[in-house]
């Protein structure tokens, strides 16, 4: 039994360790960094996710760049500890037994936050039910619905079984966890021996819940046929309150979370504006994402900070003193980080990259709106920059969702560009992008590239990781970069800021802006104005590293959402 009031954090995916493929990308990385910052700040939390025994897939790219997927099986016992307690959920009238595996997130001073990963792979369950916690974002709509019941309903029941009865707030990290609000309603009805949800019940649950929405992209907002939800959940009083969840005739998880949360936020200032237009009847606040500084700072920069800014791990704001770091030491730390990356890249893909050549990095989920191929929109222009302005090499990484054919075709397009440019630009595509590859890339390239179609980049965090390592960004003004870009100081913008961008992106216009910035500003500065380039690197750390971290982000959640 725990007597301390806690925050319960629910997320479909959490990145806890590179050896645990329990995450697919930004959402899971953000969840892990959130818990790491909470542990550093001694915020009393407990977290719930699914185990994903088969992992988010192992990516294999064939010679033509076509992605093939295999299960990413991992040794569960090596990373997590089974707890003896059990919970149950009812799915389509069947009792499904749920166990939990525990791993603690440990802060810099030893404070611990327990994370419980739910698992239905138990002999007392049916063969199909045993698979429900195997695959992250796998299966069909019905499989996803059953997973979300396990996360929300099963997760809350597991916490109660484990003795967590004094929970101050429940934080739903995206709508996948919204069924926990349905279970909170169910708890109230069972305690009062009532069969109908009242307005008082709704307000009581709203007071308990916090909801973070992470994307304006429709695919990120789960919705299910109402009859499917009724069949899976069975008889539940919530179905009489259709205004809580129905949107366009569907059971909409985002609207369920919006209606049953007292605090709703987007993950950047611009994203909150976009979300407020998407959901005009709701108050959407902004808490801009961050990254966990100690996790994403490379060993060479950790050593540099330890010498000159010894409090940086405990106090991310102290990174503002980075402007006073010796420029020569900064460049040497960067070069060491770059050597580490290129050693890995050359061993992985046998491309022969050179530490003295200007290196661009691009790594994120291979989704069409992220426009991974924009850099190759005009191959001849890029060839000209590399031939006449200064040599360029490019490192790519990222997985396409197994069902996203267009995303897979994006990767193929990069392979074709690699072939077309092989005489002048070395290009590497790294398989199986994960936390470790992310650490190497965000710290080891000279420029971080981001080319989303505005306004679809809710936040983005990879450029924040780069900034901690003194790597400037060249990015479309969307997501966090609207706040983080000081032109020529912390990095550079592709095009102008458009708060209401057109529905269809002008790729030719954006590519031209990208090439012009590379040709006229960035590449010449790198090769011919080393002092100027290092000055930008220092500002990346001192300005963006100071603010765009999860320590600041967690403090905002505590003050605005958790304990008020």
Secondary structure as GFF3:
##gff-version 3
##sequence-region A 1 564
A	DSSP	beta_strand	6	11	.	.	.	ID=ss1
A	DSSP	alpha_helix	26	40	.	.	.	ID=ss2
A	DSSP	beta_strand	45	50	.	.	.	ID=ss3
A	DSSP	beta_strand	58	61	.	.	.	ID=ss4
A	DSSP	beta_strand	67	70	.	.	.	ID=ss5
A	DSSP	alpha_helix	76	79	.	.	.	ID=ss6
A	DSSP	beta_strand	81	91	.	.	.	ID=ss7
A	DSSP	beta_strand	94	106	.	.	.	ID=ss8
A	DSSP	beta_strand	112	119	.	.	.	ID=ss9
A	DSSP	alpha_helix	127	130	.	.	.	ID=ss10
A	DSSP	alpha_helix	141	149	.	.	.	ID=ss11
A	DSSP	pi_helix	150	154	.	.	.	ID=ss12
A	DSSP	alpha_helix	155	161	.	.	.	ID=ss13
A	DSSP	beta_strand	167	173	.	.	.	ID=ss14
A	DSSP	three_ten_helix	175	177	.	.	.	ID=ss15
A	DSSP	alpha_helix	179	192	.	.	.	ID=ss16
A	DSSP	alpha_helix	199	208	.	.	.	ID=ss17
A	DSSP	beta_strand	209	212	.	.	.	ID=ss18
A	DSSP	three_ten_helix	218	220	.	.	.	ID=ss19
A	DSSP	beta_strand	223	225	.	.	.	ID=ss20
A	DSSP	alpha_helix	226	233	.	.	.	ID=ss21
A	DSSP	three_ten_helix	237	240	.	.	.	ID=ss22
A	DSSP	three_ten_helix	242	244	.	.	.	ID=ss23
A	DSSP	beta_strand	246	247	.	.	.	ID=ss24
A	DSSP	beta_strand	250	252	.	.	.	ID=ss25
A	DSSP	alpha_helix	253	259	.	.	.	ID=ss26
A	DSSP	beta_strand	263	266	.	.	.	ID=ss27
A	DSSP	alpha_helix	269	278	.	.	.	ID=ss28
A	DSSP	beta_strand	285	286	.	.	.	ID=ss29
A	DSSP	alpha_helix	293	296	.	.	.	ID=ss30
A	DSSP	alpha_helix	299	308	.	.	.	ID=ss31
A	DSSP	three_ten_helix	316	324	.	.	.	ID=ss32
A	DSSP	alpha_helix	327	349	.	.	.	ID=ss33
A	DSSP	beta_strand	358	363	.	.	.	ID=ss34
A	DSSP	three_ten_helix	368	370	.	.	.	ID=ss35
A	DSSP	three_ten_helix	374	376	.	.	.	ID=ss36
A	DSSP	alpha_helix	379	384	.	.	.	ID=ss37
A	DSSP	pi_helix	385	389	.	.	.	ID=ss38
A	DSSP	beta_strand	392	397	.	.	.	ID=ss39
A	DSSP	alpha_helix	405	420	.	.	.	ID=ss40
A	DSSP	beta_strand	426	430	.	.	.	ID=ss41
A	DSSP	alpha_helix	435	444	.	.	.	ID=ss42
A	DSSP	beta_strand	447	450	.	.	.	ID=ss43
A	DSSP	alpha_helix	462	468	.	.	.	ID=ss44
A	DSSP	beta_strand	472	476	.	.	.	ID=ss45
A	DSSP	alpha_helix	481	484	.	.	.	ID=ss46
A	DSSP	beta_strand	491	494	.	.	.	ID=ss47
A	DSSP	alpha_helix	507	517	.	.	.	ID=ss48
A	DSSP	pi_helix	518	522	.	.	.	ID=ss49
A	DSSP	alpha_helix	523	528	.	.	.	ID=ss50
A	DSSP	alpha_helix	530	539	.	.	.	ID=ss51
A	DSSP	pi_helix	540	545	.	.	.	ID=ss52
A	DSSP	alpha_helix	546	547	.	.	.	ID=ss53
A	DSSP	alpha_helix	550	557	.	.	.	ID=ss54
A	DSSP	pi_helix	558	562	.	.	.	ID=ss55
###
